[in-house]
Amino acid sequence: MTAEQLFQQIQLKRSFLCVGLDTDINLIPKIVLEHEFPVYEFNRQIIDATADFAIAYKPNLAFYEMLGAAGWISLEMTVNYIREHYPNIFIIADAKRGDIGNTSKMYASTFFEKINFDAITLSPYMGIDSVSPFLEYRNKWAIILALTSNNGSADFQQTITDNGVHLFEDVMIKSKAWGNENNLMYVVGATKAEMLTKIREIVPNHFLLIPGVGAQGGSLADVAKYGMNKKCGLIVNSSRAIIYADCTNDFAKVARLKAHEVQNDMSALLKQFVKS
Amino acid sequence: MTAEQLFQQIQLKRSFLCVGLDTDINLIPKIVLEHEFPVYEFNRQIIDATADFAIAYKPNLAFYEMLGAAGWISLEMTVNYIREHYPNIFIIADAKRGDIGNTSKMYASTFFEKINFDAITLSPYMGIDSVSPFLEYRNKWAIILALTSNNGSADFQQTITDNGVHLFEDVMIKSKAWGNENNLMYVVGATKAEMLTKIREIVPNHFLLIPGVGAQGGSLADVAKYGMNKKCGLIVNSSRAIIYADCTNDFAKVARLKAHEVQNDMSALLKQFVKS
């Protein structure tokens, strides 16, 4: 998917919502547990309930790997289900990978060819050759961790480097030269919304993936105010606040309501900040 | 496994060799491909051939994930095989994970409980809460990326931070306070052996995991000269130079010879630098 196609979907649905499929086998309703692949079944029902209001889904690999082979199968089934029923939806592997060149090449093949993800999150710590194999795929995306929403982001991301900027800024300054606005995005935590102004000076046109809205406490209005560009440029993720909004047999119905609420807010913000 | 137990194994085998199980389905001999789980079968034969000379094995997750569910099963079978037949061998998941606290907790459970690894490699980019869940397990280890052996290590690891040191040094200075010498190690690339002197000033007693000897070009003698401490303090990895030394039906026999050669060199270096 290109940046232009992503923007088209955002305009069509009046939404820049990504639903995080952090599907924890210990938190899903009992009725789903009867299915042979309960994590997939939960995802399928969540996807059908929320696809009208979401432009992206983001499974976090940790939740699938904890189930071993069955988790991996559930992950593949989930991606295939979205591809088949909602071909215009953007699918992100929240994997935070990063390794030496030949190993990153292997991860790229796994997540872009074996499984048909559109994008994968990556840690920048190992530098250019850990990212570049992902940039060789047409219409696929590397989403590099810049400023994350957790407390630990203060440890290294916010130190000042010899370029006179924070490390997370240095990451964006250097890495934006490795790719372009059609294959690179950045993760920026919503809890640091005011920092989006500085970030937009470095990457005015790149898409940003924003976790941390909802359960992690960031404000959607602030994110839009400081981070939106003329083609929206934002994908805002919500996981727990949508998929676990209800833990009874009504989980999908309530997830739909929650996603619709968020989409309503997003529609207003798009109207305010983005010319259609 | 404790640091003391690891040192005992090093003394017993006169070796600090880790064999990297970067088992690529496209590179393994045809005869093995007939097995239901060829990657596991290749690993089993390599392990039986080299266990006399190695104190650790390190599967790299990328090579298993590329096979999906079958790869995950091969990984679990490999770890279980080592546990059953060579209970004193240290097993490292080369996974380079790192995520927010609740997600890292899930990865820790997967790699330390579901699969019985002794250690896992981690990226430090997301800071303390991405690492600390791994440190809560008794006799398990977090191995943090400090200075890697690839070209991209120059991009961020070697920038100078506001603490007046390289980022990779800052990573060690800060993170060593998160754990101790019995649950934290660091990855340091062998291609930067002279930097081990500075690294030993920061972490004199921690174990270091050294990739990049062999196919990646580092010198074992230099690594020992600059990096060894009085309890060895080194685990040196070799992957391709051992497991792909021969690609015929003799692969295991030749892998054994190669591992024995490395162990011979290591034995001499232990004699030179470590009092027994």
Chai-1 contact restraints between the chains, C-beta under 6 A:
chainA,res_idxA,chainB,res_idxB,connection_type,confidence,min_distance_angstrom,max_distance_angstrom,comment,restraint_id
A,A62,B,T103,contact,1.0,0.0,6.0,A-B,restraint_1
A,A62,B,M106,contact,1.0,0.0,6.0,A-B,restraint_2
A,A62,B,Y107,contact,1.0,0.0,6.0,A-B,restraint_3
A,E65,B,T110,contact,1.0,0.0,6.0,A-B,restraint_4
A,M66,B,M106,contact,1.0,0.0,6.0,A-B,restraint_5
A,M66,B,T110,contact,1.0,0.0,6.0,A-B,restraint_6
A,G68,B,W72,contact,1.0,0.0,6.0,A-B,restraint_7
A,A69,B,A69,contact,1.0,0.0,6.0,A-B,restraint_8
A,A69,B,W72,contact,1.0,0.0,6.0,A-B,restraint_9
A,A69,B,I73,contact,1.0,0.0,6.0,A-B,restraint_10
A,W72,B,G68,contact,1.0,0.0,6.0,A-B,restraint_11
A,W72,B,A69,contact,1.0,0.0,6.0,A-B,restraint_12
A,W72,B,W72,contact,1.0,0.0,6.0,A-B,restraint_13
A,I73,B,A69,contact,1.0,0.0,6.0,A-B,restraint_14
A,K96,B,G98,contact,1.0,0.0,6.0,A-B,restraint_15
A,K96,B,D99,contact,1.0,0.0,6.0,A-B,restraint_16
A,G98,B,K96,contact,1.0,0.0,6.0,A-B,restraint_17
A,G98,B,S123,contact,1.0,0.0,6.0,A-B,restraint_18
A,D99,B,K96,contact,1.0,0.0,6.0,A-B,restraint_19
A,I100,B,N150,contact,1.0,0.0,6.0,A-B,restraint_20
A,T103,B,A62,contact,1.0,0.0,6.0,A-B,restraint_21
A,M106,B,A62,contact,1.0,0.0,6.0,A-B,restraint_22
A,M106,B,M66,contact,1.0,0.0,6.0,A-B,restraint_23
A,Y107,B,A62,contact,1.0,0.0,6.0,A-B,restraint_24
A,T110,B,E65,contact,1.0,0.0,6.0,A-B,restraint_25
A,T110,B,M66,contact,1.0,0.0,6.0,A-B,restraint_26
A,S123,B,S123,contact,1.0,0.0,6.0,A-B,restraint_27
A,S123,B,Y125,contact,1.0,0.0,6.0,A-B,restraint_28
A,Y125,B,S123,contact,1.0,0.0,6.0,A-B,restraint_29
A,Y125,B,Y125,contact,1.0,0.0,6.0,A-B,restraint_30
A,Y125,B,L145,contact,1.0,0.0,6.0,A-B,restraint_31
A,M126,B,T148,contact,1.0,0.0,6.0,A-B,restraint_32
A,M126,B,G152,contact,1.0,0.0,6.0,A-B,restraint_33
A,G127,B,G152,contact,1.0,0.0,6.0,A-B,restraint_34
A,G127,B,S153,contact,1.0,0.0,6.0,A-B,restraint_35
A,G127,B,D155,contact,1.0,0.0,6.0,A-B,restraint_36
A,I128,B,G152,contact,1.0,0.0,6.0,A-B,restraint_37
A,I128,B,D155,contact,1.0,0.0,6.0,A-B,restraint_38
A,D129,B,N150,contact,1.0,0.0,6.0,A-B,restraint_39
A,D129,B,N151,contact,1.0,0.0,6.0,A-B,restraint_40
A,D129,B,G152,contact,1.0,0.0,6.0,A-B,restraint_41
A,S130,B,G152,contact,1.0,0.0,6.0,A-B,restraint_42
A,L145,B,Y125,contact,1.0,0.0,6.0,A-B,restraint_43
A,T148,B,M126,contact,1.0,0.0,6.0,A-B,restraint_44
A,N150,B,I100,contact,1.0,0.0,6.0,A-B,restraint_45
A,N150,B,D129,contact,1.0,0.0,6.0,A-B,restraint_46
A,N151,B,D129,contact,1.0,0.0,6.0,A-B,restraint_47
A,G152,B,M126,contact,1.0,0.0,6.0,A-B,restraint_48
A,G152,B,G127,contact,1.0,0.0,6.0,A-B,restraint_49
A,G152,B,I128,contact,1.0,0.0,6.0,A-B,restraint_50
A,G152,B,D129,contact,1.0,0.0,6.0,A-B,restraint_51
A,G152,B,S130,contact,1.0,0.0,6.0,A-B,restraint_52
A,S153,B,G127,contact,1.0,0.0,6.0,A-B,restraint_53
A,D155,B,G127,contact,1.0,0.0,6.0,A-B,restraint_54
A,D155,B,I128,contact,1.0,0.0,6.0,A-B,restraint_55
A,D155,B,K174,contact,1.0,0.0,6.0,A-B,restraint_56
A,F156,B,G127,contact,1.0,0.0,6.0,A-B,restraint_57
A,T159,B,T161,contact,1.0,0.0,6.0,A-B,restraint_58
A,T159,B,D162,contact,1.0,0.0,6.0,A-B,restraint_59
A,I160,B,D162,contact,1.0,0.0,6.0,A-B,restraint_60
A,T161,B,T159,contact,1.0,0.0,6.0,A-B,restraint_61
A,T161,B,T161,contact,1.0,0.0,6.0,A-B,restraint_62
A,D162,B,T159,contact,1.0,0.0,6.0,A-B,restraint_63
A,D162,B,I160,contact,1.0,0.0,6.0,A-B,restraint_64
A,K174,B,D155,contact,1.0,0.0,6.0,A-B,restraint_65
